[in-house]
Amino acid sequence: MATGTVKWFNATKGYGFIRLDEAEKDAFVHVSEVERSGIGRLTEGQRIAFQIKEDARGLRAIKLEAAEA
């Protein structure tokens, strides 16, 4: 499982990005994944654990979990 920090998340628009710890890349995160996880909401600077799915548009964060600080 990957870990990262929420770079930004806009609940109104329904998406945001998480900065991966292991790489200088960001993973897209959709509000549907946040809702599925039961986390409630994402805030800038929040630590998150997640699985990475790569598709034609890039990296996506799926199966989110709260991460230890």
Secondary structure, DSSP 8 states (H G I E B T S, - for coil): -EEEEEEEEETTTTEEEEEESSSS-EEEEEHHHHHHHT-----TT-EEEEEEEEETTEEEEEEEEE---
